[in-house]
Amino acid sequence: GADVTIARNDGKNAEDLLTEELEKYKEASLAEKKSYEEGFGTKKDSFEYLKKLADQGDPEAQNSLALCYEDGEGTDIDLKKAFEYYEKSADQGNVDAQYNLAICYEEGSGIEINISKAFQYYEKSASQGNLDAQSSLIELRKVINKKSVAKGSGQMQELRSRLINAVNNKNLEESSIEAEVRALTSAGAIID
């Protein structure tokens, strides 16, 4: 693996040293990165280091930084910033960030709840082998199906009441019945 020890100052300025360390970090394995982050001594130092990497576009650092914002590690809790960094990382294909972003959308963490987007990001992560995303996708499908059935049965009850009232009032128009059936079909309450 890459040598991830902190370089001593041998006449180089701080910017050059940090640039070298960032390059070493980018080449390091995940285990090396974890020990490297822990080697900073304080969570604040590690957070600042991750922020610099994340702002340079490193998707793993972006996901890690989002976790820091979410958990308040080295910084104050900021769910909106956590969401933003998960999104940046997920858009670069980071499987873990895609999963984390899906959770944000599902739970409304840092963003409004959007089940459709949650589903989309669970699918992206699951298709790349993330077992947690695969499990979450299955659970989310169950919830969606239950809600669709409940919504559909409620709509069916409403339609039945309208039809009974229409028949009782001799106010039955075939076109209005067809419109109701089309509306319920498009809402998923009736399967063609």
N, C-alpha and C positions, 0 to 999 in steps of 0.2 A: 504494500500500500504506500501511499504518499507519506512523506515525513511531515508531520503536523506540529512539530515543536515550535514554540515562539522564537523567532530569530532575534539575535542580539544586535544591537546597533553597531555596525562596523562602518560608520561614516555615512550611512544612508539616512535620508530624512524620513520622518514618520509616515509620510504619504507613500513613499516607495516600500517601506516595510509592510504597511497595511496591504498594499497591492499584492506583494509577494504572498502574504498570509492568505489573502482572499483566493489567490490562484491555488495554493496548497489545499485550502478548504474545499474548493470546487472539485479537485481531483481525489479527495479522500473518500474512503468508503463510509457507509452510514455509521458503523461502529466507531471509526476514527473521528467522524464529525461529532458524535456524542461526547467522546472523551475530550475532544478539542474544546467544545463548548463548556464542559465542566471545568476545564483547566483555566478558565478566565477568573475563577475565584468568586465572583458575584453574579447573581442573576442579571443585574443591571448591565454589567459589562458584556455578558453573553447576549442580552437583548440588543444592545447597541451594535454589536458585531453582526448579529443576524439582520438587523434593520439595514445596515449598509449593504450586505449581500442581497437582501430581498429587493432593495431599491435599485440594484444593478440588474435585476431580472432573474436571479437564481430561483427556480420553482420550488426546490426543497427548502431553501431558506424562507421563501414566502409562506409556505405551509407551516413551517416551524414558528415563524413570527406571528402568524395568525393564531396559533395555539397560545403563544405568550399573551397576546391581547385578550384572548378568550378566558384564560385562566389567571391573568394578572401576574404573570411571571416576569419580573424585571421592569414592569410598567403597571399603570392602572388598567383595570378591565375596560375594554372598549370593544363592544360587540360589533359595532359598525366597521371599525378598522379590521377586526378579525375577518368579517365577511369579505371586505375588499381584498385582503391578501389571499384568502382562500380562492376567491374568484380569479385573481391574477395567476395563481399557481395552477388552478384547475384548467384555465384556458390554455396553458402550456402543456396539458396532458398529464399532470401529476395525479396519479390514481387516488392517493390518500386525500389530496385537496378536493378532488371531485366528490369523494364520499363525504368529507366534512362540509362542503358547500351544500350538498343535498340535505344534510341534517339542518343546516341553517335555514334553508327554504322550507323544510317540513315543520320546523319548530318556530319559525319567525325570529331567529336569532340574528340581529343586526340588519334584518330586512323583513319586509312583510311576508307572511306565509304565502307560498306559491307551490301547491302540491304538484302541479304540472312540471315546474322546474326541478323540484325535488326528484320526481320520477325520472326526468331526463338525466340528471347528474348521477343518480343511483345506477341507471342503466349504463352510462359511460364507464363508471368505476367498476361495476360488476362485469362488464364485457372484457375488462382487462385483468380479471381474476381476483378482484377484491372480494373476499368471502363475506365480510361484514356488509358490504354493499349488496351482495347477492341475497343475503338474509333479509336486509332492510327492504329490498325491492319486493320480495315475496310478501312480507308483512304489509307493505304499503298497498300492494295489489289487493290483498284481502280487505283492507279498510275501504279502498275505493269501491270494490265490488259490493260490500255491505251497504255503503252509502247510496250507491246506485240503485240497489234493490229497494232500500227504504224510501228513497226519493221516488222511484218508479211506482211503488205500491201506494204511496201518498197521492201521487198524481192520478193513479188509476181510480182511487176512491173519489177524488174530486171529479174526474170525468164521469164516473158512474152516477154521482149525485146530479151532475148537470144533465145527463141523459134522462135520468128519472124525472127530474123537474121539467125538462123539455117535453117529454112524453105526456106527463100529467097536465101540462098547460097546452098541449096540442100545438106546441111551438117548435116542432122538430124540422130542422132544415138539414138535408143531406150534406150540403157543402160545409156546414159548421162542424158536423161530426167528422168529416174527412180531415178538416183543418186540425181538430183536436188530436186525432189519431196521428197525423203527420208530426205535430209538435211533440207528442209523447214519444214517438219513434226516434226523432232526432235527439231527444233528451236522454235516450237510452232506457226509457221505461218500458218500451215495447220493442221486442226483437222482430225484425221483418221475417 
